[in-house]
Amino acid sequence: MTTSAHDLAPASVHRLPSAPSALDVVRLQTAKRFMTFAVPLLTLAVVLVISAVVAGVFYQLGSRPGTAEWVENSRNNPGVLWALPGFLGYYGVQSVATTFPLALTLGASRRAFTAGTLLFHGLLAAYIALAGLVLLGVERLTGQWFVGLYLMDVAVLGGGDPLRLVAVLFLGSLAVMTAGAAFAAAWVRFGARGPVVLALGTALALAVVALLLASRAAAVADAFQLWWLAAAAAVVIALSCAAEQLLLRRASVR
């Protein structure tokens, strides 16, 4: 019986380690567990504390929990939408700016990195939406935190509708993170001038859209539907992911 050179080759030659996949990139992105899973909850907790302080000020000024004025003012509280975008934008930026060089050093392809980063952003957005849904349930069970304090049952989060709250938090979070990732990709590809050019281009595009719609503003307002916001978020997500993929295709590792 003859033995070929192929049979005598070391096993490591036949089973080369595969390149990191998109799921491996997700695991890499979630390495900072505290930043990923604790900071969003801490941010929401800070919003709750600030909202309580503001409510205390209004109480001292004569407004009382349960009155029509108190409920209306409380349910117009946009604190969550003011607090989360800053953190999420930062996380979107750092998920590319700091992780892209490491991922490529570990052997990940640029396509796998982009797909894995999108999956990671989707995971974090779903986590935030779930946290918001749980807080809404707690808020209702406790009678608005026992003192008539509105945090999640507010107009900008769907007015207490659980499905709308999940949609707003998920799509909003994902849109902010993917946009941040696109700007980070512009920085990785072109340096400091990349995000500036991208910002100017985005502002110019928005200005053109505003000018085109200016004469029809009243008609657009009358015909407005909530699903337009979801569609706009989907467009932002799609364009941001496409821009990230395009910019990182030829970006050098620094």
N, C-alpha and C positions, 0 to 999 in steps of 0.2 A: 504493500500500500504506500502510495506516495503522499508526501506532505508538501503543500504549497507554501510560498512565502506569506500569502494572505492569512493562512491558518496560524503561522508562527508569530504574527504581528502582535504587539501588546494589546491588551483589551482596551486601554485608554485611547488607542488610535481609532478603534471602531466606535467608541462611545464618547465623542467629544461633547463637552458641556454645551447646552443650548444657550443662545443669547437670552438675556432677561426679557420676559414678556410684559404685556401691559399690566397684568396682575402683579408682577414683581415690582413694577414702577409704583403701583398703588401702595404696596407694602413699604416701599422706600419713602413715599410721601407721608405715610402715617407713622413714621419712626418717632416723630415728636408727639407722643401721645397727649401730653398735657396741653400743648398748644392746639392740637387738633380737636380734642374732645372736651377739655375743661374750660378753655378760654371763652368759647361761645356761651356756655352756661354762666360763667362769671360776668360776661357782658350783659346778659339778660338780667342777672341779679342786680348789677349796678343800675340798669334802667329802672328796675322796680324800686330801688332805694331812692333814686332821684325823683321818680314819680311820687313817692310817698312824701318827700320833702316839699315838692311843689304843692301837693294836695294839702299839706299842713299849712302852707302859706295862705292858700285860699280859705282854709278853715278859720284862720286867724282874721281874715278879712270879712268874715261873716257868712261865707258859703257853707252849707250843711249837707252831709252825705244823704243821698236819697232824694233830694230835691231835683226838679227838672233841670235847673241851671247846673247843678253839680254833675248830674249824669251826662248832660250834653257836653260840658267842658271836658269831662274825664274821657268820654268816648272819642273825642277828637285828639287825644294824646298820640302824637306820632313818634314817641320816644324810641321804639324798637327800630323803626326805619331810619332814624338818625344815628343810632349807635352801631348797628351791625355792618353797614357798608364800609366803614373805615377799616374795621378788622378784616372783613372779607376781601376788600381790595388789596390790603397788604398781603394776605395769605395767597391770593391769586398771583401777585407779583413774585413773592419769594418761592412759590412752588415751581417756578421756571428759572428765575434768576440764580438761585442758589442750588437747586437740585439738578438742573439740566447738565451741568458739567460733570457732576458725580455720576449721574445715570449713564452718560456716554462712556465715562471711564470704566464703569462696571460692565460695559458691553451692550447696553440697550441701544436699539435702533432709534432713530429720530421719530419714526412713525409710532413705534411702541411707546416712546416717551409721551408723545402727544395724546395717544389714546388712553394711556394709563393716567395721565394728569386729568383728562376729562372725566374718567371714571372716579378718580379721587374727589374732584370737585362735586360730582354728582352725589357721592357718598356723604360728603360733608354737608351739602345742601339738604339731603334727605334727613340727616341727623338733626340739623337745626329745625327743619319743619316738624319733625317728630317731637323735639323738645318744646316747640311752641304749642303743639297740640296738647301735650301733657300739661303745660302751664295753663292753657285755656280751661282744661278740665278741672284743675285745682282751683282756678279762679272762680269758676262757677260753683263748685262744691263748697267753697268757703265764703260765698256771698261777697265776691270781689275782695278777697284777702281780709275778710272780717270788718273792713272799714270803708267799703264802697270804693275801693281803688281799682281802676281799670288799667290793665297792662296789655293783655292780649285780646280782650273783647272790645276792640276799638275799630273805628271806621276804616283806617288804612289797611287793616288786616282782615277785612271782610265783615266787620260788624258782628262778630260772634259766630259766623258760619264756619264750621270746622273745615269743610272742603276748600272754601276760599282762602282761609288762613294757610292751609298747607300749600295751596297753589302759589300764593303770594310769597311765602317764605322760601319755598323750593326754587321757583323760577327766578325770583329776585336774587337770592343768594348765588345761584348758578350763573346768572348773567353777570353779576359783579365780579365773581372770581374768574370767569373766562375772559372778561374784558381786561382785568388786571394781568392775566397770563399773556394776553396779546401784547400789552404794553411792555411787559418784561421781555418777551421774545424780540420786540423791536430794539430794546436796549442791548440784548445779547448779540443781535445781528449787526447793528449799526453804531452801537455805543450811545452816548448821551443824546445825540441828535435824533436817534430813532424814535423815542417816545414823543419828542417835541413835534416831529413831522407827522406822526400818527395822530397826535392830539389836534394839530392844526387841520389835518385832512378830515377828521371826524367832525370838528366844529364847522368846517366849511360845508360838509354834507348836510349837517343838521340845519345850518342857516339856509341852504337852498330849499330844503323841505319846508322850513317855516315860511319862506317867502312864497312858495307855491301854494301853501295852504292858507296864507293870510287872508286872502279875499273870500275864502270859504269857511272861515273860522266858525261862524254862527251855524252853518249847516253841519259842519263836522261835529260841533258840540251837541247839536240836537240828535244826531244819528249815533252818537258814541255808544259803544257796547263794551262791557268789561273784558270780553274775550280779545279785544284789540290789544290790551295790555299784555295778555299772555302771548299773543302773536308777536308783539314787539320784542318781548323778552326772548322768544325763540329765535327771532332774526338776529338779535345781539349775540346770542350764544353761538349760532351757526357761523356768523361772520367772524367772531372772535376766534373760534376754533380753526377756521380756515386760514385766518391771518397768522395764527400761531404756527400752524403746520408749514405754511409758506415761508415764514421768516426763519424758522429753525432748520429748514432744509439745508441751507448753506451757511448756517451760523458756525463760527469756530468755537472750540472749547477753550475757555480762558482759565 
